[in-house]
Amino acid sequence: SRKRKEKIDKYCKKNFKAGGVEPAKVICPATCCSCKERSSNSFLVRAEINVHGFLTIEKETCEWLQNASVEVREYHCNEKDNATYVGGFPPAYIACPKTCNNCNS
């Protein structure tokens, strides 16, 4: 919808960190149509509540994904149905658009 696009554009134009989190165009380059990927971009691998009731987050970087096997890369890049932003970390196909061949250009 037009309102959704306007909201995305608004966040993608911001250049500053908020609450210690990188700007949207850094965290979500594919969404912001920049398709610029930093090897240090992190993506969510797994999030779960441990036996003590604390959230534990496993994350990896685009560099790790670039060096992973084809099977591992395909698994993380194609995990779109369960995509979440737990802990502020996007799924791999958003954080690593070039590695995941998710660029529109």
LUMMARSE-325157 format. One record per atom (N, C-alpha, C, O): residue in three letters; x, y, z; atom name. Coordinates in steps of 0.1 Angstrom, whole numbers, plus 5000, padded with zeros to 4 digits. Example, Ala and Ser with C-alpha at 12.3 -4.5 7.8 and 13.67 -1.06 7.14 Angstrom:
BEGIN
<"ALA", <5132, 4943, 5078>, "N">
<"ALA", <5123, 4955, 5078>, "CA">
<"ALA", <5132, 4967, 5078>, "C">
<"ALA", <5142, 4967, 5085>, "O">
<"SER", <5128, 4978, 5071>, "N">
<"SER", <5137, 4989, 5071>, "CA">
<"SER", <5129, 5000, 5079>, "C">
<"SER", <5134, 5011, 5080>, "O">
***
This chain:
BEGIN
<"SER", <5008, 4988, 5000>, "N">
<"SER", <5000, 5000, 5000>, "CA">
<"SER", <5009, 5013, 5000>, "C">
<"SER", <5021, 5012, 5003>, "O">
<"ARG", <5003, 5024, 4997>, "N">
<"ARG", <5010, 5036, 4996>, "CA">
<"ARG", <5015, 5040, 5010>, "C">
<"ARG", <5027, 5045, 5011>, "O">
<"LYS", <5007, 5039, 5020>, "N">
<"LYS", <5011, 5042, 5034>, "CA">
<"LYS", <5023, 5034, 5038>, "C">
<"LYS", <5032, 5039, 5045>, "O">
<"ARG", <5023, 5021, 5035>, "N">
<"ARG", <5034, 5012, 5039>, "CA">
<"ARG", <5047, 5017, 5032>, "C">
<"ARG", <5057, 5017, 5038>, "O">
<"LYS", <5046, 5020, 5019>, "N">
<"LYS", <5058, 5024, 5012>, "CA">
<"LYS", <5063, 5037, 5018>, "C">
<"LYS", <5075, 5039, 5019>, "O">
<"GLU", <5054, 5047, 5021>, "N">
<"GLU", <5059, 5059, 5027>, "CA">
<"GLU", <5066, 5057, 5040>, "C">
<"GLU", <5076, 5064, 5043>, "O">
<"LYS", <5061, 5048, 5048>, "N">
<"LYS", <5067, 5045, 5061>, "CA">
<"LYS", <5081, 5039, 5059>, "C">
<"LYS", <5090, 5042, 5066>, "O">
<"ILE", <5082, 5029, 5050>, "N">
<"ILE", <5095, 5023, 5046>, "CA">
<"ILE", <5105, 5034, 5042>, "C">
<"ILE", <5116, 5034, 5046>, "O">
<"ASP", <5100, 5042, 5033>, "N">
<"ASP", <5109, 5053, 5028>, "CA">
<"ASP", <5114, 5062, 5039>, "C">
<"ASP", <5125, 5066, 5039>, "O">
<"LYS", <5105, 5065, 5048>, "N">
<"LYS", <5108, 5074, 5059>, "CA">
<"LYS", <5120, 5068, 5068>, "C">
<"LYS", <5129, 5075, 5071>, "O">
<"TYR", <5118, 5055, 5071>, "N">
<"TYR", <5129, 5048, 5079>, "CA">
<"TYR", <5142, 5046, 5071>, "C">
<"TYR", <5153, 5047, 5077>, "O">
<"CYS", <5141, 5043, 5058>, "N">
<"CYS", <5152, 5041, 5050>, "CA">
<"CYS", <5161, 5053, 5048>, "C">
<"CYS", <5173, 5052, 5045>, "O">
<"LYS", <5155, 5065, 5049>, "N">
<"LYS", <5162, 5077, 5047>, "CA">
<"LYS", <5170, 5082, 5059>, "C">
<"LYS", <5179, 5090, 5058>, "O">
<"LYS", <5167, 5076, 5071>, "N">
<"LYS", <5174, 5080, 5083>, "CA">
<"LYS", <5188, 5074, 5083>, "C">
<"LYS", <5191, 5063, 5078>, "O">
<"ASN", <5198, 5083, 5088>, "N">
<"ASN", <5212, 5079, 5088>, "CA">
<"ASN", <5218, 5077, 5102>, "C">
<"ASN", <5230, 5076, 5103>, "O">
<"PHE", <5210, 5077, 5112>, "N">
<"PHE", <5215, 5076, 5125>, "CA">
<"PHE", <5211, 5064, 5132>, "C">
<"PHE", <5200, 5058, 5129>, "O">
<"LYS", <5219, 5060, 5142>, "N">
<"LYS", <5215, 5048, 5151>, "CA">
<"LYS", <5204, 5052, 5160>, "C">
<"LYS", <5203, 5064, 5165>, "O">
<"ALA", <5195, 5043, 5164>, "N">
<"ALA", <5185, 5045, 5174>, "CA">
<"ALA", <5186, 5034, 5184>, "C">
<"ALA", <5185, 5023, 5181>, "O">
<"GLY", <5188, 5038, 5196>, "N">
<"GLY", <5189, 5028, 5207>, "CA">
<"GLY", <5201, 5019, 5205>, "C">
<"GLY", <5200, 5007, 5209>, "O">
<"GLY", <5212, 5023, 5198>, "N">
<"GLY", <5223, 5015, 5196>, "CA">
<"GLY", <5222, 5005, 5184>, "C">
<"GLY", <5230, 4997, 5181>, "O">
<"VAL", <5210, 5006, 5177>, "N">
<"VAL", <5208, 4998, 5165>, "CA">
<"VAL", <5211, 5006, 5152>, "C">
<"VAL", <5207, 5018, 5151>, "O">
<"GLU", <5217, 5000, 5143>, "N">
<"GLU", <5221, 5007, 5130>, "CA">
<"GLU", <5208, 5011, 5123>, "C">
<"GLU", <5198, 5006, 5126>, "O">
<"PRO", <5210, 5021, 5114>, "N">
<"PRO", <5198, 5026, 5106>, "CA">
<"PRO", <5192, 5015, 5098>, "C">
<"PRO", <5199, 5005, 5094>, "O">
<"ALA", <5180, 5016, 5094>, "N">
<"ALA", <5173, 5006, 5086>, "CA">
<"ALA", <5180, 5002, 5073>, "C">
<"ALA", <5181, 4991, 5069>, "O">
<"LYS", <5186, 5012, 5066>, "N">
<"LYS", <5193, 5009, 5054>, "CA">
<"LYS", <5205, 5000, 5055>, "C">
<"LYS", <5209, 4994, 5046>, "O">
<"VAL", <5210, 5000, 5068>, "N">
<"VAL", <5222, 4991, 5071>, "CA">
<"VAL", <5217, 4977, 5075>, "C">
<"VAL", <5222, 4967, 5070>, "O">
<"ILE", <5206, 4977, 5083>, "N">
<"ILE", <5201, 4964, 5088>, "CA">
<"ILE", <5193, 4957, 5077>, "C">
<"ILE", <5194, 4945, 5076>, "O">
<"CYS", <5186, 4965, 5069>, "N">
<"CYS", <5177, 4959, 5059>, "CA">
<"CYS", <5180, 4964, 5046>, "C">
<"CYS", <5171, 4971, 5040>, "O">
<"PRO", <5191, 4962, 5040>, "N">
<"PRO", <5195, 4968, 5027>, "CA">
<"PRO", <5185, 4964, 5016>, "C">
<"PRO", <5183, 4972, 5007>, "O">
<"ALA", <5180, 4952, 5016>, "N">
<"ALA", <5171, 4948, 5005>, "CA">
<"ALA", <5158, 4955, 5006>, "C">
<"ALA", <5153, 4959, 4996>, "O">
<"THR", <5153, 4957, 5018>, "N">
<"THR", <5140, 4964, 5020>, "CA">
<"THR", <5142, 4979, 5015>, "C">
<"THR", <5133, 4985, 5009>, "O">
<"CYS", <5153, 4985, 5018>, "N">
<"CYS", <5156, 4999, 5014>, "CA">
<"CYS", <5161, 5000, 5000>, "C">
<"CYS", <5165, 5011, 4996>, "O">
<"CYS", <5162, 4989, 4993>, "N">
<"CYS", <5166, 4989, 4979>, "CA">
<"CYS", <5180, 4994, 4977>, "C">
<"CYS", <5184, 4999, 4966>, "O">
<"SER", <5189, 4993, 4987>, "N">
<"SER", <5203, 4997, 4985>, "CA">
<"SER", <5211, 4985, 4981>, "C">
<"SER", <5221, 4987, 4974>, "O">
<"CYS", <5208, 4973, 4986>, "N">
<"CYS", <5215, 4961, 4982>, "CA">
<"CYS", <5230, 4963, 4985>, "C">
<"CYS", <5238, 4956, 4979>, "O">
<"LYS", <5233, 4971, 4995>, "N">
<"LYS", <5247, 4972, 5000>, "CA">
<"LYS", <5248, 4963, 5012>, "C">
<"LYS", <5240, 4963, 5021>, "O">
<"GLU", <5258, 4954, 5011>, "N">
<"GLU", <5259, 4944, 5021>, "CA">
<"GLU", <5273, 4945, 5028>, "C">
<"GLU", <5283, 4945, 5021>, "O">
<"ARG", <5273, 4946, 5041>, "N">
<"ARG", <5285, 4946, 5048>, "CA">
<"ARG", <5288, 4932, 5053>, "C">
<"ARG", <5278, 4925, 5057>, "O">
<"SER", <5300, 4927, 5052>, "N">
<"SER", <5303, 4914, 5057>, "CA">
<"SER", <5300, 4912, 5072>, "C">
<"SER", <5298, 4901, 5077>, "O">
<"SER", <5300, 4924, 5079>, "N">
<"SER", <5297, 4923, 5093>, "CA">
<"SER", <5282, 4924, 5097>, "C">
<"SER", <5279, 4923, 5109>, "O">
<"ASN", <5274, 4926, 5087>, "N">
<"ASN", <5259, 4925, 5090>, "CA">
<"ASN", <5256, 4912, 5097>, "C">
<"ASN", <5260, 4902, 5093>, "O">
<"SER", <5248, 4913, 5107>, "N">
<"SER", <5244, 4901, 5115>, "CA">
<"SER", <5229, 4898, 5112>, "C">
<"SER", <5221, 4906, 5109>, "O">
<"PHE", <5227, 4885, 5112>, "N">
<"PHE", <5213, 4880, 5110>, "CA">
<"PHE", <5210, 4870, 5121>, "C">
<"PHE", <5219, 4864, 5127>, "O">
<"LEU", <5197, 4868, 5123>, "N">
<"LEU", <5192, 4859, 5134>, "CA">
<"LEU", <5193, 4845, 5129>, "C">
<"LEU", <5187, 4841, 5118>, "O">
<"VAL", <5199, 4836, 5137>, "N">
<"VAL", <5200, 4822, 5133>, "CA">
<"VAL", <5189, 4815, 5142>, "C">
<"VAL", <5181, 4807, 5137>, "O">
<"ARG", <5189, 4818, 5155>, "N">
<"ARG", <5180, 4811, 5164>, "CA">
<"ARG", <5177, 4819, 5176>, "C">
<"ARG", <5186, 4826, 5181>, "O">
<"ALA", <5165, 4819, 5181>, "N">
<"ALA", <5162, 4826, 5194>, "CA">
<"ALA", <5153, 4816, 5202>, "C">
<"ALA", <5143, 4810, 5196>, "O">
<"GLU", <5156, 4815, 5214>, "N">
<"GLU", <5148, 4806, 5223>, "CA">
<"GLU", <5149, 4810, 5237>, "C">
<"GLU", <5159, 4817, 5241>, "O">
<"ILE", <5140, 4806, 5245>, "N">
<"ILE", <5140, 4809, 5259>, "CA">
<"ILE", <5147, 4797, 5266>, "C">
<"ILE", <5143, 4785, 5264>, "O">
<"ASN", <5157, 4800, 5274>, "N">
<"ASN", <5165, 4789, 5280>, "CA">
<"ASN", <5158, 4784, 5293>, "C">
<"ASN", <5147, 4789, 5296>, "O">
<"VAL", <5163, 4774, 5300>, "N">
<"VAL", <5157, 4768, 5311>, "CA">
<"VAL", <5155, 4778, 5323>, "C">
<"VAL", <5147, 4776, 5332>, "O">
<"HIS", <5162, 4789, 5323>, "N">
<"HIS", <5161, 4799, 5333>, "CA">
<"HIS", <5152, 4810, 5329>, "C">
<"HIS", <5150, 4820, 5337>, "O">
<"GLY", <5145, 4809, 5318>, "N">
<"GLY", <5136, 4819, 5313>, "CA">
<"GLY", <5141, 4831, 5306>, "C">
<"GLY", <5134, 4841, 5304>, "O">
<"PHE", <5154, 4830, 5303>, "N">
<"PHE", <5161, 4841, 5295>, "CA">
<"PHE", <5161, 4838, 5280>, "C">
<"PHE", <5162, 4827, 5276>, "O">
<"LEU", <5160, 4849, 5273>, "N">
<"LEU", <5161, 4848, 5258>, "CA">
<"LEU", <5175, 4846, 5254>, "C">
<"LEU", <5184, 4854, 5258>, "O">
<"THR", <5178, 4836, 5247>, "N">
<"THR", <5191, 4834, 5241>, "CA">
<"THR", <5190, 4836, 5226>, "C">
<"THR", <5181, 4830, 5220>, "O">
<"ILE", <5200, 4843, 5221>, "N">
<"ILE", <5200, 4846, 5206>, "CA">
<"ILE", <5213, 4841, 5200>, "C">
<"ILE", <5224, 4844, 5205>, "O">
<"GLU", <5211, 4834, 5189>, "N">
<"GLU", <5223, 4830, 5181>, "CA">
<"GLU", <5222, 4838, 5168>, "C">
<"GLU", <5212, 4838, 5162>, "O">
<"LYS", <5233, 4844, 5165>, "N">
<"LYS", <5234, 4852, 5153>, "CA">
<"LYS", <5247, 4849, 5146>, "C">
<"LYS", <5256, 4843, 5151>, "O">
<"GLU", <5247, 4852, 5133>, "N">
<"GLU", <5259, 4850, 5125>, "CA">
<"GLU", <5260, 4863, 5116>, "C">
<"GLU", <5251, 4871, 5115>, "O">
<"THR", <5271, 4863, 5108>, "N">
<"THR", <5274, 4875, 5099>, "CA">
<"THR", <5273, 4870, 5085>, "C">
<"THR", <5273, 4859, 5082>, "O">
<"CYS", <5272, 4880, 5076>, "N">
<"CYS", <5271, 4878, 5062>, "CA">
<"CYS", <5284, 4871, 5057>, "C">
<"CYS", <5284, 4862, 5049>, "O">
<"GLU", <5295, 4875, 5063>, "N">
<"GLU", <5308, 4869, 5060>, "CA">
<"GLU", <5308, 4854, 5063>, "C">
<"GLU", <5312, 4845, 5055>, "O">
<"TRP", <5302, 4850, 5075>, "N">
<"TRP", <5301, 4836, 5078>, "CA">
<"TRP", <5292, 4829, 5068>, "C">
<"TRP", <5295, 4818, 5064>, "O">
<"LEU", <5281, 4835, 5064>, "N">
<"LEU", <5272, 4829, 5054>, "CA">
<"LEU", <5279, 4828, 5041>, "C">
<"LEU", <5277, 4818, 5034>, "O">
<"GLN", <5287, 4837, 5037>, "N">
<"GLN", <5294, 4837, 5024>, "CA">
<"GLN", <5303, 4825, 5023>, "C">
<"GLN", <5305, 4818, 5013>, "O">
<"ASN", <5309, 4821, 5035>, "N">
<"ASN", <5319, 4810, 5036>, "CA">
<"ASN", <5312, 4797, 5039>, "C">
<"ASN", <5319, 4787, 5040>, "O">
<"ALA", <5299, 4797, 5042>, "N">
<"ALA", <5292, 4785, 5045>, "CA">
<"ALA", <5290, 4776, 5033>, "C">
<"ALA", <5291, 4781, 5021>, "O">
<"SER", <5286, 4764, 5035>, "N">
<"SER", <5283, 4755, 5024>, "CA">
<"SER", <5271, 4760, 5016>, "C">
<"SER", <5263, 4768, 5022>, "O">
<"VAL", <5269, 4755, 5004>, "N">
<"VAL", <5257, 4759, 4996>, "CA">
<"VAL", <5245, 4755, 5004>, "C">
<"VAL", <5235, 4763, 5004>, "O">
<"GLU", <5244, 4744, 5010>, "N">
<"GLU", <5233, 4739, 5017>, "CA">
<"GLU", <5229, 4748, 5029>, "C">
<"GLU", <5217, 4752, 5031>, "O">
<"VAL", <5239, 4752, 5036>, "N">
<"VAL", <5237, 4761, 5048>, "CA">
<"VAL", <5232, 4775, 5043>, "C">
<"VAL", <5223, 4780, 5049>, "O">
<"ARG", <5239, 4780, 5033>, "N">
<"ARG", <5235, 4793, 5027>, "CA">
<"ARG", <5220, 4792, 5022>, "C">
<"ARG", <5212, 4801, 5025>, "O">
<"GLU", <5217, 4782, 5015>, "N">
<"GLU", <5203, 4781, 5010>, "CA">
<"GLU", <5193, 4780, 5021>, "C">
<"GLU", <5182, 4786, 5021>, "O">
<"TYR", <5196, 4772, 5032>, "N">
<"TYR", <5187, 4771, 5043>, "CA">
<"TYR", <5184, 4784, 5049>, "C">
<"TYR", <5173, 4788, 5051>, "O">
<"HIS", <5195, 4792, 5052>, "N">
<"HIS", <5193, 4805, 5059>, "CA">
<"HIS", <5187, 4815, 5050>, "C">
<"HIS", <5179, 4823, 5054>, "O">
<"CYS", <5191, 4815, 5037>, "N">
<"CYS", <5185, 4825, 5028>, "CA">
<"CYS", <5171, 4823, 5024>, "C">
<"CYS", <5164, 4832, 5021>, "O">
<"ASN", <5167, 4810, 5025>, "N">
<"ASN", <5153, 4807, 5021>, "CA">
<"ASN", <5143, 4806, 5033>, "C">
<"ASN", <5132, 4803, 5031>, "O">
<"GLU", <5148, 4810, 5045>, "N">
<"GLU", <5140, 4809, 5057>, "CA">
<"GLU", <5131, 4822, 5058>, "C">
<"GLU", <5134, 4830, 5066>, "O">
<"LYS", <5121, 4823, 5049>, "N">
<"LYS", <5113, 4835, 5048>, "CA">
<"LYS", <5100, 4834, 5056>, "C">
<"LYS", <5095, 4844, 5061>, "O">
<"ASP", <5095, 4822, 5057>, "N">
<"ASP", <5082, 4820, 5064>, "CA">
<"ASP", <5083, 4822, 5079>, "C">
<"ASP", <5074, 4827, 5085>, "O">
<"ASN", <5095, 4819, 5085>, "N">
<"ASN", <5097, 4820, 5099>, "CA">
<"ASN", <5105, 4833, 5102>, "C">
<"ASN", <5110, 4834, 5113>, "O">
<"ALA", <5106, 4842, 5093>, "N">
<"ALA", <5114, 4854, 5095>, "CA">
<"ALA", <5109, 4863, 5106>, "C">
<"ALA", <5097, 4867, 5107>, "O">
<"THR", <5118, 4866, 5116>, "N">
<"THR", <5115, 4875, 5127>, "CA">
<"THR", <5126, 4884, 5129>, "C">
<"THR", <5137, 4882, 5123>, "O">
<"TYR", <5124, 4894, 5138>, "N">
<"TYR", <5135, 4903, 5141>, "CA">
<"TYR", <5138, 4903, 5156>, "C">
<"TYR", <5140, 4914, 5162>, "O">
<"VAL", <5138, 4891, 5162>, "N">
<"VAL", <5140, 4890, 5176>, "CA">
<"VAL", <5154, 4896, 5179>, "C">
<"VAL", <5164, 4893, 5172>, "O">
<"GLY", <5154, 4904, 5190>, "N">
<"GLY", <5167, 4910, 5194>, "CA">
<"GLY", <5171, 4921, 5184>, "C">
<"GLY", <5183, 4926, 5185>, "O">
<"GLY", <5163, 4925, 5174>, "N">
<"GLY", <5167, 4935, 5164>, "CA">
<"GLY", <5175, 4929, 5153>, "C">
<"GLY", <5180, 4937, 5144>, "O">
<"PHE", <5176, 4916, 5152>, "N">
<"PHE", <5184, 4910, 5141>, "CA">
<"PHE", <5175, 4905, 5130>, "C">
<"PHE", <5166, 4897, 5133>, "O">
<"PRO", <5176, 4909, 5118>, "N">
<"PRO", <5168, 4905, 5107>, "CA">
<"PRO", <5172, 4891, 5102>, "C">
<"PRO", <5182, 4886, 5106>, "O">
<"PRO", <5163, 4885, 5094>, "N">
<"PRO", <5167, 4872, 5088>, "CA">
<"PRO", <5178, 4874, 5078>, "C">
<"PRO", <5180, 4885, 5073>, "O">
<"ALA", <5184, 4863, 5074>, "N">
<"ALA", <5196, 4864, 5065>, "CA">
<"ALA", <5192, 4870, 5051>, "C">
<"ALA", <5200, 4878, 5046>, "O">
<"TYR", <5181, 4867, 5046>, "N">
<"TYR", <5178, 4872, 5032>, "CA">
<"TYR", <5176, 4888, 5032>, "C">
<"TYR", <5177, 4894, 5022>, "O">
<"ILE", <5174, 4893, 5044>, "N">
<"ILE", <5173, 4908, 5045>, "CA">
<"ILE", <5187, 4914, 5048>, "C">
<"ILE", <5191, 4924, 5042>, "O">
<"ALA", <5194, 4908, 5058>, "N">
<"ALA", <5207, 4913, 5062>, "CA">
<"ALA", <5218, 4911, 5051>, "C">
<"ALA", <5227, 4919, 5050>, "O">
<"CYS", <5216, 4900, 5044>, "N">
<"CYS", <5227, 4897, 5034>, "CA">
<"CYS", <5221, 4895, 5020>, "C">
<"CYS", <5221, 4884, 5014>, "O">
<"PRO", <5216, 4906, 5014>, "N">
<"PRO", <5208, 4904, 5001>, "CA">
<"PRO", <5217, 4899, 4990>, "C">
<"PRO", <5212, 4892, 4981>, "O">
<"LYS", <5230, 4904, 4989>, "N">
<"LYS", <5238, 4899, 4978>, "CA">
<"LYS", <5242, 4885, 4980>, "C">
<"LYS", <5241, 4877, 4970>, "O">
<"THR", <5246, 4881, 4992>, "N">
<"THR", <5249, 4867, 4995>, "CA">
<"THR", <5237, 4858, 4992>, "C">
<"THR", <5239, 4846, 4986>, "O">
<"CYS", <5225, 4862, 4995>, "N">
<"CYS", <5213, 4855, 4993>, "CA">
<"CYS", <5206, 4857, 4979>, "C">
<"CYS", <5195, 4852, 4976>, "O">
<"ASN", <5213, 4864, 4970>, "N">
<"ASN", <5208, 4868, 4957>, "CA">
<"ASN", <5194, 4874, 4958>, "C">
<"ASN", <5185, 4869, 4951>, "O">
<"ASN", <5192, 4883, 4967>, "N">
<"ASN", <5179, 4889, 4970>, "CA">
<"ASN", <5179, 4904, 4966>, "C">
<"ASN", <5171, 4912, 4971>, "O">
<"CYS", <5187, 4908, 4956>, "N">
<"CYS", <5187, 4922, 4951>, "CA">
<"CYS", <5178, 4923, 4940>, "C">
<"CYS", <5177, 4915, 4931>, "O">
<"ASN", <5171, 4934, 4940>, "N">
<"ASN", <5161, 4937, 4929>, "CA">
<"ASN", <5167, 4943, 4917>, "C">
<"ASN", <5161, 4943, 4906>, "O">
<"SER", <5180, 4948, 4919>, "N">
<"SER", <5186, 4955, 4907>, "CA">
<"SER", <5194, 4945, 4899>, "C">
<"SER", <5200, 4950, 4889>, "O">
***
